[in-house]
Amino acid sequence: MRRKLVLWGANEKDEKLLVALELLEKENVVNIYSFPENIATESLFKELSEKWKDDVDVEFPAGFAKIERKLSVTDNILPDEIKVDRPEMITRAQAEWHFVVLSSKLYGLYKSELEELKEKIEKLSAYDNTVWEELRTFWNKVQGQVNDKNLFREHGASLREKTNHLFDKLKELKKVLEDEFESNSRRFVQEFNEELAVIEEKMDQGLGLAPLFEDVKKIQAKLKDFRFTKDDRNEVWNKIDETFKKLKEKRGSAGNAAQANHVLRLEARYNGLLAAIVKMQKSIDFDQKELDFQNKRVADSDGQLESQLRQAKIRMIEERVKSKQEKMDDMLLTKKDLDLKLEKEKKRAAKAEKQEKIEEAKETVKQKIAATISETAKELEVMTDKLEKAASEMKTRGKKAATALTDMKDQTEFVVKDAVDTLKAAAEVAEDQAEELTEKIQEKAESLWEKASDFAESLAEKVEESIDALSEKVEEQIEKSKERQEEPESSAEKSEHKEDTEA
C-alpha cells in the first residue's frame, strides 16, 4: 500500500497546481506539497509519479509550498483552498492511510512485546515451558493478525524472523532438558522393572497371591509421581499388565484380569485428562492476566487510536479465552463422565473379586458335601446289609435283632448328624461372602437328615414286620413239631391195647 500520492488540482483562484501528498505513519501526519503552474512541468510530474512515489529522492524546485496536517478519520486531508481533479483518490487514500497508521501502531506494539520476550529468554539458564507458551501465544496473535491482513507483509516477515530466532534458542534449552528427561525416564523404567521382577520371582516361588496383588497396585499408584517418555510409560504399563495377567492366571481368573486392565486404562485416561485440564487452566489464567493488563492499559491510553488498538487487542484475547473456556468445559464434562465410569468399573472389579472368592468357597463346600454324602451312603449300605441279615434270624434271636436294629438306627442318626455338623463347619469356614450359600447348604443337609431318618424308620418298620412274620412262622413250626411228637405216642397206646385184647 503506497504512502504517497500525486495528482493535479487548483487553488482558490482556480489556478492550476500539482499536488503531492506524503504519509508519515509513525507521526500520523500527512505532508501536502503544492507546486504552482509556473514550476509544475510535465517532467516534474513524471519524476514525482515514477520516482518519488517509489521512495526515490527527488529534488523539489524552488517555489513549492508545504502544509502539514494531522490524519483524521472524519476531517478532509486537503485544506479548503486546494481542490483536486480526482477527489475520490483523496477519500480512498485517507481511509487506507488510516488503516496503515493503525497497522503500524499494532506492529509497534508487537515489536515492543517481542523485545520484552527476547530479554526474558536471554536471561534463561534452563528451559522454561511458561516462557515457551508465552512466545507461542505471542506468535499465534501475530499469525492471526497476518492472516486477517491487519499487519503488512513486511511487518509480519520481520516479526516472524525475530520470533523464529527466539524459538531456536528455546529449542536448544529444551533439547538439554529433554535429554535429561529421557535419561531419568529410562532410570525410572529400570527401577520399576526390577520391582516387578521381584514380584514375579515371589509369584514363581508360590508365595501368597493377595499380597503380591497389593504390591503391584502400589507400583501402579506410584506411576503418577514419575515423569516418563511416552514409550517408557507404555513399557511400564505393559509390564504391569503382564504381571497382573500372570497373577490372574495363577488364580485362574483371566476375566478379572481383563477387568483390572480396563480400570487401569480408565485411570490412565483420567490422569491424562487431569493433566490436560491443569494445563488448559494455566493457559486461561495467563490469557486472563493479559486481558486484565490490557483493560488496565485501555484506561491509560494516550489518544483515541491507541485506545482503539487496545480495544481490538482485548477483543482478540477475549475470543481466545472464550474458545479455551469452551474446551475446558468439554474436558470437565468428560472428567465427570470418567468419574462415573471409573467408579462403576471399580465397583464391578470389586464385585468380580468378591464373586471369585464366593466361587472358591462354593467349590470347597461342594467338595466337602460330596465327600460327606459319599461316606454317608457307604454307611447306609453297610447298615442295610446288617438289617437284612438280622431279618433272616430266628425268633429266638428276635430280641437281639431288635436290639441290634435299635443300635444301628442310633448309629444312623449319629452318622447323619455328624454329616450335618461337618457341613455346618465347612460353611462356617467359607468367607462372609458365602453366607447365602451356607444357608442353602444347611437346608440341603437338613433335607438329607430328614430323608435319612425317614429311610431308617421305614427300614426299621420293615424289619419289625419281617421279624413278626418270622416269629409267626417259627410258632407254626413249633406247633407242627409238637404234633409230630404226639403222633408216635398214640401209636404206642394202640399197640398196647391190641396186645391186651389178644391176651
C-alpha positions in Angstrom: 0.0 0.0 0.0 1.6 3.3 -1.1 2.2 6.1 1.3 2.5 8.8 -1.5 0.0 10.3 -3.9 0.5 12.7 -6.9 -2.4 14.4 -8.8 -3.4 17.6 -10.5 -5.6 20.3 -8.8 -6.2 24.0 -8.4 -6.1 26.7 -5.7 -8.9 29.0 -4.5 -8.2 31.3 -7.5 -8.7 28.3 -9.8 -5.0 28.4 -10.7 -3.6 25.0 -11.8 -1.5 23.2 -9.2 0.5 19.9 -8.9 -0.4 18.4 -5.6 1.8 15.7 -3.8 0.8 14.0 -0.6 3.1 12.0 1.7 2.0 9.9 4.8 4.3 9.9 7.8 2.7 6.9 9.6 4.7 7.0 12.8 3.7 10.6 13.3 0.2 10.2 12.0 0.8 13.2 9.8 0.3 14.0 6.1 2.7 16.4 4.3 1.0 18.2 1.4 3.3 19.7 -1.3 1.8 22.1 -3.8 3.6 23.2 -7.0 2.2 26.3 -8.8 1.7 26.2 -12.5 4.9 28.0 -13.3 7.1 25.2 -11.9 4.7 22.3 -12.3 6.2 21.0 -15.5 5.4 17.7 -17.1 8.9 16.4 -16.3 8.3 17.2 -12.6 5.0 15.3 -12.7 6.8 12.3 -14.2 9.6 12.4 -11.6 7.1 12.6 -8.8 4.8 9.9 -10.3 7.6 7.4 -11.2 10.4 8.0 -8.7 9.2 10.0 -5.7 6.2 7.7 -5.2 8.6 4.8 -5.1 10.6 6.4 -2.4 13.4 7.6 -4.7 14.7 11.0 -3.6 13.7 13.8 -6.0 14.8 17.4 -5.6 11.9 19.8 -5.5 12.1 23.0 -7.5 12.0 26.3 -5.6 8.7 27.9 -5.1 6.7 24.9 -3.8 4.5 25.1 -0.6 4.3 22.6 2.2 1.4 22.0 4.5 1.4 19.6 7.5 -1.9 18.2 8.6 -2.9 15.6 11.2 -4.5 12.5 9.7 -8.1 12.2 10.7 -10.9 9.8 10.0 -13.6 12.4 9.6 -11.8 15.7 8.6 -10.6 16.1 5.0 -6.9 15.8 4.4 -6.7 18.7 2.0 -7.2 22.3 3.1 -10.3 24.0 1.8 -8.2 26.2 -0.6 -6.9 23.2 -2.6 -9.2 21.3 -4.9 -8.1 18.2 -6.9 -9.3 16.8 -10.2 -10.0 13.3 -8.7 -11.3 13.8 -5.1 -12.2 10.1 -4.8 -8.5 9.3 -4.8 -8.1 11.6 -1.7 -11.0 9.9 0.0 -9.7 6.4 -0.7 -6.2 7.4 0.4 -7.5 8.8 3.6 -9.2 5.6 4.5 -6.3 3.4 3.5 -3.8 5.6 5.3 -5.8 5.5 8.5 -5.6 1.7 8.3 -1.8 2.0 7.6 -1.4 4.1 10.8 -3.3 1.6 12.9 -1.5 -1.3 11.4 1.9 0.4 12.1 0.8 1.0 15.7 -0.1 -2.6 16.1 3.3 -3.6 14.6 5.0 -1.3 17.1 3.1 -3.0 20.0 4.1 -6.4 18.8 7.7 -5.4 18.3 7.8 -4.0 21.8 6.3 -7.1 23.2 8.7 -9.2 21.3 11.6 -7.2 22.7 10.4 -8.0 26.2 10.2 -11.7 25.4 13.7 -11.5 24.0 15.1 -10.0 27.2 13.4 -12.7 29.2 14.7 -15.5 27.0 18.3 -14.2 27.1 18.2 -14.3 30.9 17.2 -18.0 31.0 19.7 -20.6 32.1 17.4 -23.5 31.6 14.3 -24.3 29.6 11.1 -22.7 30.9 7.8 -24.0 29.4 6.0 -20.9 30.6 8.2 -18.7 28.5 7.7 -21.1 25.6 3.9 -20.8 26.0 4.2 -17.0 26.1 6.2 -16.9 22.9 3.9 -19.4 21.2 0.9 -17.3 22.3 2.5 -14.2 21.0 3.2 -15.7 17.7 -0.4 -17.0 17.4 -1.6 -13.5 17.9 0.8 -12.2 15.2 -0.1 -15.0 12.9 -3.8 -14.2 13.4 -3.3 -10.6 12.5 -1.2 -11.5 9.4 -4.0 -14.0 8.3 -6.6 -11.2 8.8 -4.3 -8.8 6.9 -4.2 -6.4 9.7 -0.4 -6.4 9.5 1.5 -5.7 6.4 3.6 -8.4 4.8 6.9 -6.8 5.6 5.9 -6.3 9.2 4.8 -9.9 9.6 8.0 -11.2 7.9 10.1 -9.1 10.3 8.2 -10.4 13.4 8.4 -14.0 12.1 12.2 -13.8 11.6 12.8 -12.5 15.1 10.3 -14.9 16.7 11.9 -17.9 15.0 15.2 -16.8 16.3 13.8 -16.8 19.8 12.2 -20.2 19.3 15.5 -21.7 18.2 17.1 -20.5 21.4 14.3 -22.1 23.5 14.6 -25.3 21.5 18.3 -25.5 22.3 17.5 -25.2 26.0 14.6 -27.7 25.6 16.9 -30.2 23.9 19.1 -30.2 27.0 16.1 -30.7 29.3 14.7 -33.5 27.1 18.0 -35.4 27.1 18.0 -35.2 30.9 14.3 -36.2 31.0 14.9 -39.2 28.7 17.8 -40.3 30.9 15.7 -40.1 34.1 12.8 -41.8 32.4 15.0 -44.8 31.4 16.3 -45.0 35.0 12.8 -45.0 36.4 11.8 -47.7 34.0 14.7 -49.9 35.2 13.7 -49.3 38.8 10.0 -50.3 38.2 11.1 -53.3 36.1 13.3 -54.5 39.0 10.4 -54.2 41.5 8.1 -56.1 39.1 10.8 -58.8 38.6 10.9 -59.3 42.4 7.1 -59.8 42.5 7.2 -62.3 39.6 10.0 -64.2 41.4 7.9 -64.4 44.5 5.0 -65.5 42.4 7.1 -68.3 40.9 8.1 -69.4 44.4 4.4 -69.9 45.2 4.1 -67.1 47.7 0.7 -65.7 48.6 -1.0 -64.0 45.7 -3.1 -61.5 47.6 -0.1 -59.6 49.0 1.5 -59.6 45.5 -1.6 -58.1 44.0 -1.4 -55.3 46.5 2.3 -54.8 45.7 1.5 -54.4 42.0 -1.3 -52.0 42.8 1.1 -49.9 44.9 3.6 -49.8 42.0 0.7 -48.8 39.7 -0.2 -46.0 42.1 3.3 -44.7 42.2 3.4 -44.1 38.4 1.6 -40.8 38.7 4.5 -39.4 40.7 7.1 -40.0 38.0 7.5 -38.4 34.6 8.2 -40.8 31.6 8.5 -40.5 27.9 5.6 -41.9 26.0 7.4 -45.1 25.0 8.8 -45.7 28.5 5.4 -45.1 30.2 3.9 -47.6 27.7 6.6 -50.1 28.5 6.0 -49.8 32.3 2.2 -50.1 31.8 2.6 -53.2 29.6 4.9 -54.8 32.2 2.3 -54.1 34.9 -0.4 -55.5 32.7 1.7 -58.6 32.1 2.3 -59.1 35.8 -1.4 -58.7 36.6 -2.2 -61.3 33.9 0.3 -63.7 35.4 -1.2 -63.2 38.8 -4.7 -63.7 37.5 -3.7 -66.9 35.6 -2.3 -68.2 38.9 -5.7 -67.6 40.4 -7.5 -68.9 37.4 -9.3 -65.7 36.8 -8.5 -64.2 33.4 -11.8 -62.3 33.3 -10.9 -60.3 36.4 -7.5 -59.5 34.9 -9.2 -58.0 31.9 -11.4 -56.0 34.2 -8.4 -54.8 36.2 -6.7 -53.8 32.9 -9.8 -51.9 31.9 -9.7 -50.0 35.2 -6.0 -49.3 34.6 -6.7 -47.8 31.2 -9.5 -45.7 32.6 -7.3 -44.4 35.3 -4.5 -43.6 32.8 -7.0 -41.8 30.7 -8.4 -40.0 33.7 -4.9 -38.9 34.9 -4.1 -37.7 31.4 -7.3 -35.7 31.3 -6.5 -34.1 34.7 -3.1 -33.1 33.4 -4.7 -31.5 30.3 -7.2 -29.6 32.5 -4.4 -28.2 34.6 -2.5 -27.2 31.5 -5.6 -25.6 30.0 -6.4 -23.7 33.2 -2.9 -22.3 33.3 -3.3 -21.1 29.7 -6.6 -19.5 30.5 -5.2 -17.8 33.6 -2.3 -16.5 31.5 -4.7 -15.0 29.0 -6.9 -13.6 31.7 -3.9 -12.0 33.2 -3.1 -10.5 29.8 -6.7 -9.4 29.4 -6.7 -7.7 32.8 -3.4 -5.9 31.9 -4.9 -4.7 28.6 -8.1 -3.5 30.3 -5.9 -1.6 32.7 -3.9 -0.1 29.8 -7.0 1.0 28.0 -7.8 3.4 30.8 -4.3 4.9 30.4 -4.4 5.0 26.6 -2.9 8.1 25.0 -5.3 9.1 22.4 -8.2 7.5 20.6 -6.1 5.5 18.2 -4.2 3.7 21.0 -7.5 3.1 22.8 -8.9 1.5 19.6 -5.9 -0.7 19.3 -6.2 -1.7 22.9 -9.9 -2.5 22.4 -9.1 -4.6 19.3 -6.4 -6.5 21.2 -8.8 -7.0 24.1 -11.4 -8.5 21.8 -8.8 -10.9 20.4 -7.8 -12.0 23.9 -11.5 -12.4 24.9 -12.2 -14.6 21.9 -9.2 -16.7 22.8 -10.3 -17.1 26.4 -13.8 -17.9 25.3 -12.5 -20.7 22.9 -10.3 -22.1 25.6 -13.1 -22.0 28.2 -15.3 -24.0 25.8 -12.6 -26.6 25.6 -12.2 -26.5 29.3 -16.0 -27.1 29.8 -15.8 -30.1 27.4 -12.9 -31.5 29.4 -14.8 -31.0 32.7 -17.8 -32.8 31.3 -15.5 -35.7 30.1 -13.9 -35.8 33.6 -17.4 -36.1 35.2 -18.2 -38.9 32.8 -14.9 -40.7 33.5 -15.5 -40.2 37.3 -18.8 -42.2 36.9 -17.3 -44.8 34.6 -14.2 -45.3 36.9 -16.4 -45.6 40.0 -18.6 -48.1 38.1 -15.7 -50.1 36.9 -14.1 -50.2 40.3 -17.3 -51.5 41.8 -17.6 -54.1 39.1 -14.0 -55.2 39.7 -14.6 -55.4 43.4 -17.8 -57.4 42.7 -15.9 -59.7 40.4 -13.2 -60.3 43.0 -15.9 -60.9 45.6 -17.7 -63.4 43.3 -14.4 -65.2 42.7 -14.0 -65.7 46.5 -17.6 -66.9 46.7 -17.0 -69.4 43.8 -13.9 -70.7 45.6 -15.9 -71.1 48.8 -18.6 -72.8 46.9 -16.2 -75.2 45.3 -14.7 -76.0 48.7 -18.0 -76.7 50.4 -19.2 -78.6 47.3 -16.3 -81.0 47.6 -16.9 -81.5 51.3 -20.6 -82.1 50.7 -19.7 -84.7 48.0 -17.3 -86.4 50.4 -19.8 -86.4 53.3 -22.6 -87.7 51.1 -20.4 -90.5 49.8 -19.3 -91.6 53.3 -23.0 -91.4 54.5 -24.1 -93.6 51.5 -21.5 -96.1 52.3 -22.6 -96.3 56.0 -26.2 -96.6 54.9 -25.3 -99.5 52.6 -23.5 -101.3 55.4 -26.4 -100.8 57.8 -28.9 -102.0 55.2 -26.9 -105.3 54.8 -26.8 -105.8 58.5 -30.6 -105.1 58.8 -31.4 -107.6 56.1 -29.1 -110.2 57.7 -30.9 -109.6 61.1 -34.3 -110.1 59.5 -33.3 -113.7 58.5 -32.5 -114.8 62.0 -34.9 -117.0 64.1 -37.4 -115.7 66.6 -35.1 -116.9 69.4 -32.7 -114.2 68.3 -35.6 -111.7 67.7 -34.9 -109.7 70.8 -31.2 -109.5 69.9 -32.1 -108.5 66.3 -34.4 -105.8 67.6 -31.6 -104.5 70.0 -29.1 -104.5 67.1 -31.7 -102.7 64.9 -32.1 -100.0 67.6 -28.3 -99.7 67.9 -28.0 -99.4 64.1 -30.8 -96.8 64.0 -29.0 -94.8 66.6 -25.7 -95.2 64.6 -27.5 -94.0 61.5 -28.8 -90.9 63.4 -25.3 -90.3 64.6 -23.7 -90.5 61.2 -26.3 -88.2 59.6 -25.9 -85.7 62.5 -22.2 -85.9 62.1 -22.6 -85.2 58.4 -24.8 -82.1 59.2 -22.2 -80.9 61.7 -19.5 -81.3 59.1 -21.4 -79.4 56.5 -22.1 -76.6 59.0 -18.4 -76.4 59.9 -17.5 -76.3 56.2 -19.9 -73.5 55.7 -18.5 -71.6 58.6 -15.0 -71.9 57.2 -16.2 -70.2 54.0 -15.9 -66.4 53.9 -18.5 -63.9 54.8 -19.5 -63.6 51.1 -20.7 -67.3 51.2 -23.4 -66.7 53.8 -26.2 -67.2 51.4 -24.5 -70.4 50.1 -24.2 -71.6 53.7 -27.9 -71.3 54.3 -28.6 -73.3 51.1 -26.1 -76.0 52.2 -27.7 -76.2 55.7 -31.1 -76.6 54.1 -29.8 -79.4 51.9 -28.1 -81.0 54.9 -31.3 -80.9 56.9 -33.2 -82.3 54.0 -30.6 -85.1 53.8 -31.0 -85.7 57.5 -34.8 -85.9 57.2 -34.6 -88.3 54.3 -32.0 -90.5 56.1 -34.2 -90.5 59.3 -37.3 -91.4 57.2 -35.4 -94.1 55.5 -34.1 -95.6 58.8 -37.5 -95.5 60.4 -39.1 -97.1 57.3 -36.4 -99.7 57.2 -36.9 -100.4 60.9 -40.6 -100.8 60.4 -40.0 -103.3 57.6 -37.5 -105.2 59.7 -40.0 -105.4 62.6 -42.7 -106.6 60.2 -40.3 -109.2 58.8 -39.4 -110.3 62.4 -43.1 -110.6 63.3 -43.7 -112.7 60.2 -40.7 -114.9 61.0 -42.0 -115.3 64.6 -45.3 -116.5 63.3 -43.6 -119.0 61.0 -41.4 -120.1 63.9 -44.5 -120.7 66.1 -46.1 -122.6 63.3 -43.1 -124.8 63.0 -43.1 -125.4 66.8 -46.8 -126.4 66.7 -46.1 -128.8 63.8 -43.2 -130.3 65.8 -45.4 -130.9 68.8 -48.0 -132.6 66.6 -45.3 -134.9 65.2 -44.2 -135.7 68.7 -47.8 -136.6 69.8 -48.4 -138.9 66.9 -45.9 -141.6 67.9 -47.3 -141.7 71.4 -50.8 -142.5 70.1 -49.5 -145.4 68.0 -47.8 -147.0 71.1 -51.0 -146.8 73.1 -52.9 -148.5 70.3 -50.3 -151.3 70.1 -50.5 -151.9 73.9 -54.4 -152.0 73.7 -54.2 -154.6 70.9 -51.8 -156.8 72.9 -54.1 -156.7 76.0 -57.1 -157.7 73.8 -55.2 -160.7 72.4 -54.2 -161.8 75.8 
